[in-house]
Amino acid sequence: MSRITRRKFLGLSALALPAALGANSAAFETTTLRVTKLDHGPGPCRFVHFSDFHYKGDADYAAEVVRTINELAPNFVCFTGDLVEEARFAPAAFDFIRQIKVPVYGNPGNHDFQSGVAFADFEKAFAATGGAWLPGRTAILPEYNLELVGVGRGVQVFDEPRAARQILLLHFPQMANILRRRFDLILAGHSHGGQIRLPLLGAIVLPRGVRPYEHGLYETPGGPLYVNAGIGTYRIPFRWNCRPELTLITI
């Protein structure tokens, strides 16, 4: 008889939750967006951070995400990776990015690399908003004396700051532990907040590259880190006690 590991046990337990709690349980909030507000300074700059779209064809939900972002009327938007898992969904996902009415600055996640979609296509979509695709690059926003810094693959070597404040966009939260300098704010995703969170215990399963930064604001060696819970799902196609999130940040 084969032994079941703790990870497999937790995964099976997660899959059993819908039956145990009822398919109509209010705790199942897979597409019920929340807006989290984070004051990281007096302003006047306001922007939205979102992550982990994992677009798989749910056009109505994607339209709601875009509509909510536009209604928040941010100055710009930051996206921290995993737009799609499969290349066939990329054209539609790019269309939704283009519908955001302010500049969108993005950094890739592991699935963006694995999807096989050319980064030139990401660049066109994000540039169409007035923003940019930033792996290994930076963008200066002079009106806010702000520099957005993207992370590429491999060892990161950052240039000297070119604005009074720097915001780092990365995908894996644990990278905040190995940065070679501090940033005013670090934005990350990847964790999905665990997708399934038990009261008092928190996330029962997390991907690699996350712990202990599963969701929310943390102090790290690289600076203050906010980990967004994401708006999509991966593997397990639902959320429990972990609503999809847009973060409205004032800096």
SULZI-V807406 format. One record per backbone hydrogen bond with DSSP energy under -0.5 kcal/mol. NH is the residue of the N-H (numbers start at 0). CO is the residue of the C=O. If there is no record, write none. Layout:
BEGIN
<<NH CO> <NH CO>>
END
This chain:
BEGIN
<<4 2> <8 4> <9 5> <10 6> <11 7> <12 8> <13 9> <14 10> <15 11> <16 12> <16 13> <19 15> <20 16> <21 17> <24 21> <27 24> <28 26> <28 238> <31 28> <32 30> <33 243> <35 33> <35 245> <37 247> <39 37> <39 249> <46 248> <47 75> <48 246> <49 77> <51 80> <52 81> <53 81> <54 82> <58 56> <61 57> <62 58> <63 59> <64 60> <65 61> <66 62> <67 63> <68 64> <69 65> <70 66> <71 67> <72 68> <72 69> <73 68> <74 45> <75 45> <76 102> <77 47> <78 104> <79 49> <84 54> <86 114> <88 85> <89 86> <90 86> <92 88> <93 89> <94 90> <95 91> <96 92> <97 93> <98 94> <98 95> <99 96> <103 125> <104 76> <105 131> <106 78> <111 108> <112 108> <113 109> <114 110> <115 112> <120 117> <121 117> <122 118> <123 119> <124 120> <125 121> <126 122> <127 123> <128 125> <129 126> <130 125> <131 103> <133 105> <133 131> <136 133> <138 147> <140 145> <141 139> <143 140> <144 141> <145 140> <146 164> <147 138> <148 146> <148 166> <149 136> <150 168> <156 154> <157 155> <164 144> <166 146> <167 184> <168 148> <169 167> <169 186> <172 170> <173 208> <174 171> <175 172> <176 173> <177 174> <182 221> <183 165> <184 165> <185 223> <186 167> <187 225> <188 170> <190 188> <191 227> <192 213> <193 190> <194 191> <195 193> <196 239> <197 201> <200 197> <200 198> <201 197> <203 195> <209 206> <212 209> <213 211> <215 226> <217 224> <219 217> <219 222> <221 175> <222 219> <224 217> <225 185> <226 215> <226 224> <227 187> <227 225> <230 50> <230 51> <231 51> <235 233> <236 234> <237 235> <239 194> <240 26> <243 28> <244 229> <245 33> <246 48> <247 35> <247 245> <248 46> <248 246> <249 37> <250 44>>
END
